[in-house]
Each structure stands twice: as structure tokens, then as C-alpha cells.
Amino acid sequence: MNFPIYRPRRLRKNEHIRRLVRETTLSVDDLILPLFVCPGENVKKPINSMPGNFQLSIDKLVEEVKEVAELNIPGVILFGIPETKDEIGTSGYAHDGIIQSAIKAIKAAKPDTLVITDVCMCEYTSHGHCGFIKKDPLSGKLDVDNDETLKLLVKEALSHAEAGADIVAPSDMMDGRVKLIREALDENGHDNLPIMAYSAKYSSSFYGPFRDAAESPPSFGNRKTYQMDPGNTDEAIREVAQDIEEGADIVMVKPALPYLDIIRRVKDNFDYPIAAYNVSGEFSMIKAAAQNGWLDEKGTALESLSSIKRAGADMILTYWAKDAAKWLQE
């Protein structure tokens, strides 16, 4: 059969036609808002490197969650700034820890709001690494002990589940953590609680502002020994496959914009829900450019989020969630 020459410009002349033939549509239903919870009352402390974001005490967090619900954003993911830190992150799995208390407060005020919790030790350890630290007997260097860290992550995930979390999201990148968390949840009556695994989490320079927000920079070394090398793609597929086999319900690629190719590869290889984290550095560099008059924030932000959706993400964790929800209604 002979077809006429395709002339897409005919379909670009009118806004309504463009809407009808649009292949990728960003929706408020795609968005998850990250929030930072801190001790105290009536605290709304600006995060200088992330304009428009704050460390929030629980009372202020509840106010924020109510606004999120009014905007029809499906859910939030919580990161804790504890009152005290120690070598093994005890406050991360304490019954009355900052995240555990925040979950209960949100569920009391807005029970239908989806609450996702970050499961990692970096915010709670005095050294800022994502787990239990040991000294290598050969080199004498300090590094994270994978297997000892798994025990702490299981405790943390269980404490979040018992507080009422809707999804737990291990972000530590320890080997085998999804399997042990899944087993522990099932054995303790939380078999219906999903796991959102940070499956392809790269050792990225784009995390800088987040570490200010969560007060969690490592006090020595870096996280390259347990986060992924930015040059690797096949490894991401293996990591995702392993997490799925171990029981993950949602897999994540982080960061998003520098790793759109990874999102696409995961989408093409697995028929599985994919989350992508539009991380702090991606957010802050556009914010800074917009504040200097170099970019239009709304247009650039929505284009960025749409590119993440177009690459294959089913849900996007983004600090623009509230703004995007408003922009999409205009």
C-alpha cells in the first residue's frame, strides 16, 4: 500500500489538535512529593539550596500534607532529621522516632494520603553513611558492612510498617535488602505492604542539595562503594532484576534526568511499575537559573517532568509536585 507523505506540521497548527495527538501526557496522578521532617513545633526552616522547600516539624508537616491532598497529589515520601544520631542509627528504627511519629500524625489527620517512607540509615547515623561501619582488616579503611546493615534496615522497615506506612522504600543499595525486608514484613502481618526499591541508584553529584536538606553528608569517604557507577547500564538491569526477584513491587531509577536511558531500558526489559526520582540537584539547578532570569521555571520544569514520563516512568518523585499540580490545572 502507498501512503501519502506524513506532514506532522498539519497537526501542530492548533492547540486542541496538539492535545489530541499528544503521545505523552503528564498528570498530577504521576506525582509524589518528598518532605523533610524535623524535631520541634512550629518549625518551617527554609532549605537554602532548595528554594521553596523546608524542614518541617510534625505539626507543619501535617499542614503541608493537607495541602498536598487538596491538590490531588497521590502521596508523599518522608525523610527524617532526628534529634540525635549515633553510630548505628538507633533513632531510625525507634518506636517513637521522627518518621514513625510523623506517619501516625499524618494518618490521624489525613488517613487517605499515601505515605511512603525512605528506609535508609544515612539520616540517622553520626557518620552519615547508609549503614553499619567496619574497618577492612587488609586496607584498614572504613566501609559499610552490607550484612550487618541489612539487620538495621529490616528493623527500620518494620517500624515504619507498624506506624502505618503505606509503602516502604529502601534506598540504601545494600545487596539482598529487599528479600529480607519482604520476609520480615510477611512474617509480621504486613504481607500486603508494597516495597518501592531504589533499584538503580547511581553515585551522583546531583544529590548535593538533598544532603543539606536531610543533614546527611558522609563524614568520611563517599558512597561509591555501594551506589552505582554512572558509566554502567547493564548493571542497572541486573540490579532491577534482582530486586524484582526478591519481592519488590515498584522499582526506581535515581536520579532521573541524567539517566533517562536507564528508565527506558528498565521499561523495555520489565513489565513492572517504575518510579523515577527527579532529585534535588535537578530541581535546584533549574530553580537557580529561573531566579537569574535565564530560564522559564514553569516551562522548563514541566518539560523535564514530561521527559521523565516519556522515558517510561509511571510515577515521579519531585520537589515540583505542588507547583506542577497547579500548573497542570491552568
LINURCOR-V672599 format. One record per helix or strand of 2 or more residues. SS is the DSSP state (2 for helix, 1 for strand). FROM is the first residue (numbers start at 1). TO is the last residue. If there is no record, write none. Layout:
SS | FROM | TO
SS | FROM | TO
This chain:
2 | 8 | 11
2 | 15 | 21
2 | 28 | 30
1 | 31 | 38
1 | 44 | 46
1 | 54 | 56
2 | 58 | 70
1 | 75 | 81
2 | 90 | 92
2 | 98 | 109
1 | 114 | 119
1 | 133 | 135
1 | 142 | 144
2 | 146 | 163
1 | 167 | 170
2 | 177 | 187
1 | 194 | 202
2 | 205 | 213
2 | 234 | 246
1 | 250 | 254
2 | 257 | 269
1 | 274 | 278
2 | 280 | 291
2 | 297 | 311
1 | 315 | 318
2 | 321 | 327
